[in-house]
Amino acid sequence: MSNKGLHKVRERIDALDQEIQRLLNERAQCALEVARVKLEQDPQAQFYRPEREAQILRTVKERNRGPLGDETMARLFREIMSACLALEHPLQVAYLGPEGTFTQAAAIKHFGHAVVTHPAGSIAEIFREVEAGDCQYGVVPVENSTEGVITHTLDLFIHSPLKICGEVMLRIHHNLLTHAPDLEAITEVYSHQQSLGQCRAWLDRHLPRAERIAVGSNAEAARIAASEGNDIAAIAGETAAEIYGVPCLHSNIEDEPDNTTRFLVIGRESVTPSGDDKTSLLLSTRNVAGALHKLLSPLAEKGISMTRIESRPSRRDAWDYVFFVDILGHADDSRVAEALEELRSQAGMYKELGSFPRAVL
């Protein structure tokens, strides 16, 4: 392309940038108008609508024709919605801290960078902050594709009044962070217990003699590696490496290349149908032969897909269990509602933990 042709393309880009900027501010002005109308109708109006955002992002992906990929385009629109929502009413979201954890990354992926994130010291503290109204939402890890379910998160739902409002799927890449010059100098490796498990084979192969020490979060591990000496290493993400200033000696050391963690968004409000939803249930039944099969049979009879089931001790009696079940569909869908009514009549314990949009990004 000649210099003249290149100049014309750049002029076109400048003109498009100007038009995009004008349209973004026009959209933001519309968001402010939405906020004004909502507050006139209800001073306690809910500004964040998970089902509405999920619908918008699905539409963005469906109508995209490239060359930008669907996921890239959806992320751009997520940030636009995040910035506009912050003009209406900034969201306060609790996450498992300290700063730089994968849970914080999941919160930003779901809500965008305009959200105000608050680190909590434990998963239980996230529940307490949302229950008390100090934060409108919280983000908690619930299961990993390699290591399985995070049982503590499930146990907290048994007595909590909070609802599941959304889910986030985050691809997890682990890095070995250290000031050590090489692997031979490392004597201790710090990380969250789940991350140590997700990198077990790599550690067995490359650091068989190093002691593995579990801490509360990968970000805490990075902080330790930054300050405790050159024979210490941490397993953590890129964000933690940047925040705590620890060099990355080896990247992507997770044993499974598709290593993914699922996070749940918890809040105090129920979510209306988005058109592509899940519903989470907490159930119990008598400990007799065939009881669980009989309990769940209404789902099969109504053609409702069950995507997950986990059992946990009820903490009421020895060998008494409750079951966490995920199904496709919203509790307000007629077919789902009929099945849930039958479940409710048969279950010893029945609790709807929430219906929410399936992860879009």
Protein Blocks (a to p, Z undefined) as FASTA:
>chain_A
ZZklmmmmmmmmmmmmmmmmmmmmmmmmmmmmmmmmmmmmomkbcfbdfklmmmmmmmmm
mmpgbjbdfklmmmmmmmmmmmmmmmmopcdddddddehiaklmmmmmmnopkbccdddf
bfklmmmmmmnopafbdcddfbdfklopafklmmmmmmpcbdcfbdcddddddddddfbf
bfklpmbdcddfklmmmmmmmmmmmmmmbccdddfbfklmmmmmmmnojkbccdddfklm
mmnopacfbghkbfblklccddddddfbdcddehiacddddddddddehklmmmmmmmmm
nopacfbdcdddehlaghiacdddddeddfklmklmmmmmmmmmmpmbdcdfbdcdddfZ
Z
